[in-house]
């Protein structure tokens, strides 16, 4: 197999390489010696790279590259081997029966095809393809190779943040009775108050109780009844109000997005879209031009299928990259994250214990170490 690939289908070149391998190995031909002579990459290393990408394990990914570097590999060839493996995974996803076992890895490829979303396979392939083109421009081949892998790893479509299902830990300050009284004094969160909050900020992932009912938010992980009429689940415990086909308008897009089941590259496309117009069953979107690199026209039909399932109607979609004029779901999520981060930093700065440590022990809060719990 190695000779055939190195000879690029030429029988004469393959025979010449065989003679060289016999001479190189002092009369013996082994996989290790042939790989060393040809400068090819051990398939085990390529498999470890793919597994690390599936596991999103950056530490192990760089360790595999470090182990490969001990053999002074050709990193362009390493990317070629990775591209070949990703190609086989894509074949296994599209047409499993067409996948051969010429490299003895058919079962492994089929496992990866199940573990990796098709969108991620296409993304990894495109990234490796562009990385192979740009590899000669890198100051160091290994650094260029690592950056290609890290680029694959870093591209994780970001969904909207959801509310936690557990209470924050309470400090034992001896003021338990006061806390209980304060908690009891708080008014219950009713259906009307929840709807008022969501109308003010439609990005919140809050449950919507049925009409005419009162319900309080329970973040302690207790059982939550099944979604009622006009609700869809988002996360493990919370429901998002479903927008009906008849009432849907472009301004409802952030709430509609919360109820969609999308992942991979399609999620990256939809979360950066702004719904600009609706005419009957045709929904028109503008995709933020800053995130249009991986856009493909096929995303229109795929989003149409998702929306058709959401509305239970035949939906058509048109997506055009351009400048947006309103917040996309991604912008809303980022705004929420920034607000929570700011609130967390203020809470730490105003915490009596933190202030005492700063004043008495000359302590300081390290920048960048504060993270919100929600």
N, C-alpha and C positions, 0 to 999 in steps of 0.2 A: 504494500500500500504506500509506504513512504517513497519507494523508488518511482512508482507510477505517478505520484503527485509531483515529485521533484522533476521528473522527466517531462511532465506536462503532456503525457500521452505518446511521447516518442519512444518507440521500441529501441532504437539505436542508442538514445541517451540513457534509457533504463539499463541496457546491457553494460554501457560504459560505467554507470554508477555502481552497478553490481561488482564489476571488476575492481573498482576503486575501494569498495567496501571490503572485499576479500583481502586486498592488500593492506587496508587500514587496520583490519582486525586480525592480522597475522593468520589468515586462513579461516577465520570464523566470522560469521555474520550474526550480530545480536542487535536488538532494538536500541540498546543504550549507545553502542558504538556507531550505529547508523545515524541516530539522532545527533550525536556529537559531530559526525563527519558532515552531515547536511545542515547542521545548525537549526534543526527543527525543534519544536517544543514537545515535551512529554505530554501526552493526552491527559495524564493524571493531573497535571498542573492546570490545564484548561478546565477540567471538570471541577477542580477546587475553586477556580475563579467563578465559574457559573454558580456553584452552590453558595458561595459567599455573597454573590449578587442577589440570589433568591432570599437568603437570610438577612440581607441588608447589614452584613457584618463587615464594617470597614476595617476593623483591626485585623481580622483574619485575611481580608483581601490584600492588605499591604504586606502581611506576613508571607502570603503565597508569592507575591512579587519578589520579596526579599530572598526567598528560597530559590526562585527561578534565576535571580541575578547571579547566584554562585556559579551557574553554568555559562555565564556570559551569552545569553540568548539573543537571537535576532528579534527585537520587539515588534518589528513590522510583521514578521512571520507569526508571532504570538497573536497579534490582532487578527491576522488572516485565519488562524486556527479557531479563534473565538468566533469570528464571523461565520465560519463553516458550521460550528456547533449551533449557533443561534439559528442558522438557516435550517438545520435539521429539526430543531425544536419547532420552528414555524411550520414545517411540513407535517410534523406529528400533530400539530393543533388543527391544521386545515384538512389533512387527509392521512390519518394514522396508518392505513393499509399501504400507503405508498412509501413508508419509511423502511429502508433496508437495514440490514445488520452487518454491513460491510466493515464497519469499524468495531463491531462487538459491543456496542453501547446502546442498542435499541431500547432495552428496558429502562436504562437510565434516562434516555432522551424522552421516553413516554412519561416517566415520572415528572421530569422537569416541565413538560408540556402541560401537565395537570396543575403544577404548582405556580407557574408563571402566567399572569394575564397576557392575552395576545397583544394588547397595547404595549406592555412592557417589553415584550420580545422585539417588537418593531422599533421601539425607542432605543433599546440596547444596540440593535443592529445598525440603526442610523447613526448613533453616537460613535460606534466603533468604526463605521465606514468613514465618517468625517475625521475621526481621530487618526486613522491610518493615512489619510491624505495630508493632515497637518503635522504628522510625527516628525518629518525632516526639519520642521521649523522650530521644534523644541530645543532648548539649550542642551538637554541631555536626554537620550532615548528612553532611559528608565523613567525619568521624571515625566516625560510626555506620555508614556504608557500608563503611569499611575494616575495622571490627570484625566485620561480618558475613562478609566475605571471609576474614579471618584465622581466624574461627571454623571456617569450612569447611576451611581449610588445616590447622588445628591438630588436627582430629579425624582422627587416623590410628590405627586399632586397633593395639595393640602386641602382637606375638607374643612367644613365649618366646625368650630368648637362646640361642644355639647356640655350640658350641665352635669355635675358629678352626681353620684348616687349615694354618697356617704357624707355624714356631717363632719364638719371641721372639728379637730380635737379641742376640748375645752380645758383651759388652765384652771388648776385648783387654787383659787385665790381666797377661799373662805367666804366668798360672797355668793354662794350657791343660791340662797334664798332670794337675794336681790335679783339674780339672773333669772330665776324662775318667774318672779313677779313681773320682770320686764318682758319676758317671753309671753306670759299670759296676757299682758296688756296690749300686745300687738294684735291688730285686727286680722281676721282670717282673709286669705286670698281667695276671692270668689271669681266666678266665671266672668263677671263684668270687669273686675279689676284686671284680670289677666288679659282680656281683650283690649282694654284701654292701654295697657303697657305695650302690647304687641303693635297696636296701631301707631303708638308713638315711636316705636323702634321695631320694625318687622323682622329684624334679624335674630331675635331671641328665640331659643329653642324651648318654648314653654308648652305645657299641656293645655288643651282646650276642653274643659268639661262641657257636658251637654247643655242645651238650653234650659234655663230655669233651675240649675243646680248649683249648689255651693260646694267647693272643694278646696282643701288647703294643699300646698306643695309639700310633698314628703320626700326629703332627700336622704332618708336613712336606709334606703334600699328595700323598703317594704313592698309588698306586692301591689301592682297597679292593675286595675281592671283593663280588659281588652279595649282597643280603640273604639270609640263610638262612631256614630254616623258622621261622615264628613271629616274624619281624622285619619292620619297615617302615622305610623311609628317612625321615630327618628332616635336611634340609640336604643338602649335596653329598657328604659323606663318612661320615656317622654314621647308625647305625641305632638305633631305639627298639624295645624289646621289645613285641610286640603282645600285648594281652590277649585271651584267647579268650572267646567268647560264654558258654561253660559256666562259666568261672571268674570272670567279671567281677562285681565288687562295687562299691558306691558309693565305697569308698576307692581304687579303681583309676582314678577319673575323671581325675586329673592326668596319668597315664601314657597313658590313652586319648586325651586331648586332644592330646598330642604327635603322635599318629599320624593325626589328622584333617586333611583338606584343606579348610580354611575361610578365608574372607577377608572384608573389608568389615565391614558391620554385624553379620553373623552371627558373625564372629570376636569382635567386641566383646561380643556377648551370651554366647557360650559360655565365653570366658575368665573371665568374672565369675560363672560358675555353680558351684554346689556340688551334687553328686549326693547326694541324701538317701535315696533308696530305689530298689530294683529288685524288681519283681515279674514274674517270667517275662520277657516281652519289653518290658515297660513300665518305662522309666527316668524317674524323677521328679527334677526339679532345682529348686533355689531360686536365683533371680537376685538378686544383690546389689541391694537397693533403691536404692542410690546411683547405679546405672548402668542403671536401668530406663526412662529417659526415651525411648530410641529402640526399646524392645522392642515387637514386634508379634507377635500370635498366630500369624502365618504362620511365625515362626521355629521353632515347635515342629515343624511338618512338615518344614521344611528341615533341622533338626538330626536328625530321625528318618531322613531320606533319607541323610544323611551317615553316621550310625551304622549304618544298614542296609548300606551299602556297606562299612563298616569290618568289621562282624561277619559279613557275608554272610548275614544273617538279617533277617526283617521286624521292625523295631524301631518301637515307639511311644514318644513323648516328651511329657512334661508339664512345663511351665516356669511357675513362679509367683514373682513378685517378692516379696521379703521379707528378713528379717534372716538372715544366714548364721552358721553355728556353726563351720565349719572353713575352712581355707585354700582359696581358689579358685586355678586356674592363674595368674591375674593376680597374686594376692598372693604366690604362690611365686616367680614371675618377679621381682617387685619385691624380695622378700627376697634372692634370689640377687644381684641387681644391687647392693643395698645392701651385702651382704657383700663383693662384689668391690671396690666403691668403698672400703670401709673398709680392706681389705687393701692396696689400691693406695696409700692415704694413709699407712698405717703403713710400707710399703716405701720410700716416698719419704723419710719422716722419718728412717728408720734407714739410708738409703743413705750410705756413707762420703763420697762426693764432695759430696753435698748438705750434709752436716754440716760438711764442710771449708769450703764456700762460705759457709755461715751464720756460722761462727766467724771466718774470716779476712777476709771481704769484707763483713761486716755485711749479708749478703743475707737474703732471706726468701721463702718460698713463697707465691705469691698464692692466696688461698682461691678455691676453685671452678675451679681450672685443672688439677686432677689427674683423669685419666680412666683407668680400667683398660683394659689391652690386650685382655682377654678379655671 
